[in-house]
């Protein structure tokens, strides 16, 4: 078996093991919430004037499989997701979770990935340029900008932009859709309308991630520039942009590629708060509603697991990409 195939299978096994562990933790947290889905649903029905008895609760628990042992219910939940694509039923709405999440999760993933692409499109070239012009006015200006990105939280930036826009343009820039498209079926016109408004959450989500990554790239390239192999290349007559991009910049890409998954995780963590501030109808807003308002642990657990699966999947892809770019990774792994 080749080194690359061993590396691939090992990383795949680690990704699967991580997802199983995360699913168990998420399921355990769902179980720790006071009251199960049957009790919560029937309590809601009781508030609507429907008389509920203990027998009704027991019957609903049997129907939902809540009378089975804890580990059996977790294994059933995971097997349904893996082999049937069934993420469970909302505790309160009594519909398939995918019907509630569906488009919202796609919007969340789209916003997060767009913010991630924007982060690296800005931070990598600017970070390399800043390292090549170390201690210049350009480098100092970029460091001030990056410090501002670290000091100003994303949600506070969103509030500042909304306030500025409201005062000077009379528009809050909240929401992903105009009024005429908010409840309309998907079409090219609706997609175009969404794209015309999606730039703001993408910019805000990329704000702090760009600042952090810019500092990281600058530090990595600055460190590589002082190494002996770069001095040897310069002694052979290599200079200018060719030296910069083919030696220190190229050898700095490994840690940068490896950090893509962590940056996506950071963006995902910021998404629910940004969504609440900008009134976005995405999975982040739905997650906050499930956790803080409706207390729908089945819906919240499914959303958290979906987001985690996206992060773990991207980490796996970046590990493989890193092994392709830098053979030392896969050969030195064993």
N, C-alpha and C positions, 0 to 999 in steps of 0.2 A: 504493500500500500504506500502510495506516494506521501510525502510530507504534507502537501497541500490537502489531500483527501483526509488524512488524519486530523489536520487542523480543522477542516470543515466539519467532520463528524463530531469532534470534541466540542466545538463551539455550538453546534446544533443541539447536542445533548445538554449543554449548559443552559441554552435558551429554553428548552423544553422543561428542564428541572426548575428553572427560575419561574416560569409561568405556573407550574404546578404548585410551587411554594406560595407564590403570590395569590393564586386562586384560593388556597387553603386559608391564608391570612384574611383575605377579603370576605370569604364565606364565614369565618369565625367572627369577624366584626359584625357582619349582618346578623348573626345569631345572638350577639351580645345586646342588641337593641331590645329594650323591654317590650314584650308582647310580640307574637308572631304575626305572619301575614293574615291568617284567618281571623284572629282577634281584632286586628286593626281594620280589616275590611268590614267586618260585621259591626264594629263600633261606629264606623262611618255610616253604615246603613241605618243604625239605630238613631243617629242624629237626623236622618231623613224621615223618621216616623215609622220605620219598620221594626216590629217587635223581634228581638233576638233572644234566644234561650241558650243555656249551656249545651243542650243537645245540638243546636244549630252550629255552635262553634266546633264541637267534636266532629260533626259530620264534615264541615268544611276543612278541618285539619286532615281528615282521612282522604278527602278528595285531592288535596294539594300534596299529599305524601308527607305531611309534617309529623305523622305518628311514627315514622321510620327512624332508625338510629342516625345519629349525627353524621358519622363517616359515610353511611350509605347515601344520605341526601347530598353530601358534597360530591361524592363520586358520580351520582346521577346527574347533578348539575353540570359537572365538567364533561362527562361523556355526551350529554345532550348538546353542549356547545361545540364540542370537537367533531362529532360524527353527524349531527343533525342540523347544526347551525341554529339551534333553539336556545335563546338566552334566558328563557323563563318568562314569567307573567308578572306584570306590575301588581303590587299588593293592593292598590286602591282602584286603579282603572280597569283591572281584569282584562287586559289586552296584552298581546305579545310585545315584549320590550322593544323589539326591532321596529314595530309600528310607531312607537313613541320616539325612539332614538333616530333610526334611519337617516333622514336628510340632515338632522342636527349633528350627528356624528361626522357625516361627510363634510359639513361646513366647518366643524371644529378642526378636523384633520387638514382640510384645505388651508384654513387660516394659519394653523401652526406650521405646516410645511412651507407655506409662502413666507412666513416670518423667518423660518430657519434658512431658507434660500437667500433672503435679503440680508440676513445676518452675515453669512459667509461671503456673499458677493461684495459686501462692503468691508468687512473686517480683515479678510485675508490679504487683498492687494494693498489696502491702506496700512495694515500692520507691517507688511513687508517694506513698504515705502518709508514708513516711519522709522523702522530699524536701520534702513540704509542711510537715512538723513538724521541719525541720532544726535540729539542735543541741538538741533537747528530750531528755527522759529516754527517750522512746520511740525516738527516732532513735539515741541512744547504745546502747540495749539491742539494737537490731537490728544495729547495726554489730558489737557484740561477738559476736552469734550468727553473723553472716556470716564474721567472722574465724575463729571456731571451725570453721565448715564448710570454710574454706580450709586450715586447719592440720591437721584430722583426716581422713586419707585414708579413702576408702570401705571398703576392706578392713579397716582397723583398727576402724572403727565397727561393721562386721559382727562382728568378733571380740568387741568389748565387749558388744554386744547378746546374742550367743550365751552369753557367760560369765554375764552378769546373769540371763538366762532360765534357764540351767542351775542356778544357785545358788538362785534364789528360786522357780522353778516346776518344776524338774526336767525341762525340755524345751529341747532345743537350737534348735528352730525351723528346722532345716535341711531341705532338700528342698522340692519343690513339691507333693508328694502324700503322703498318709498311706499306711501300709503296705498297706492293703486296696485302694487305688486305683493303686498304683505301676505295676503291670503289667496293669491292667484296660483293656479297650477304652474309647474315649471315650464318655461319656454325660453327661447333665445332672448326675448325682451326682458324677462325676469332675471336671467343670468347676467345680462349686460347691466341691468340696474344694480344688481348685487355687486358686480365688479367695480362700478363707479363709486360705491360707498365702502368697499372692503379695504381700501388702502389705509384708512385710519387705524382700525384694529391691527392690521399687519404691521404698520409702522410702530405702533405702541408696543406690541408684543416683541418686536425685534430690538427695541430701544436698549434695555439693559443687557440683553444677550450680546448685542453688537459691541457694547462698551467692554464687556468682560473678554470677549474673544479677541478684540483688537489689542488689548493689553497682553493677552496670552501669545498671540502671533508675534508681536513686537519683541517680547522677552525671548521667545524661542529662536527667532532669527538673529537677534543680537548675540545670544549665546553661541550660536553656530558660527557666526562671523569671526569669532576670536579663536576658533579651533585651528589645529595645526594643518589639517588637510586643505583648508581655505587659504592659509598662508602659502602652502606649497603650490596650489593652483595659481595664486597671484604671482609667485616667483617664476612660473612657467610662461608668464606673459598674458594670462587670462585676466580680464578686467571688465569693468562696466556692468551693464545689465545681464550679460551672459554669465558672468561670475556669480552675480547675485541670485539669479533664478535657477541656475543649474547646480549650485552647491549649497549654500546655507538655506535658501528658501525651499529647495526640493527636500532636503533632509529634515526640515522642520514640519513637513506635511503629515508625518506619522501621528504625532500627538494631536494635531489639529483634526485629522480625520477621526481619530479615536474619541474625540470630544463631541462629535455630532449628536450622539444619543443623549448625552448629558444636557446639551443645549435644548434638545427637543423636550426633555423632561422639565427643564426650567420654564420653557414656554408654556407647556401644558399646565404647570403649577400656577402660572400667572393668568391663564385663560379664564377661569371662573370669575375672578375678581374684575378683570377687564370687561368680561361679558356683562357683569352686573352693572358696572358703571356706564357702559355704552348701550345698555339695553339690547344685547344681542340674543337672538333666538337660536342658540347653538347648544351643544351638549353640555358645555360648561354652565350655562344658565339653568339647564334642566337638572344638572347634578346638584347645584345649590338648592334648587327647589325641592328635590327629593330628600336632601339631607336636613335642611333647615325648616321646611314648611310642611310638606306632606308626610315626611318620615317614611318614605317608601324605600325600605332597605333593598328590596329585590331590584328595583330600577337603579338605585345608587350603586349597588354592587356590580351590576352589569356594565354601567358606564365606566366605573373605575377599572374594571378588568379589561374593557376595550381599549382604554387609554394606555394601560400598562402593556397590553399586547403590542400596540403600535410602537411604544418605546423600546421594548425588548426586541421586536422585529427589526427596528432600525439599528439597534446596537449590533445585532447579528450581521446585518448587511455591511455595516461599517467595519466590523472585524474582518470579514471576508475581503472587502475592498482594500483594507490596510495590508492584508497578507498578499494581495495581488500587486499592490504598488511597491511594497517593501518585502522582498523575499526573506530578509533576515528575521522577520516576525515568525513566519511559518517554519523556517529551518531551525530557529533558536528556541522554538516552543517545546521541542522534544529533546 
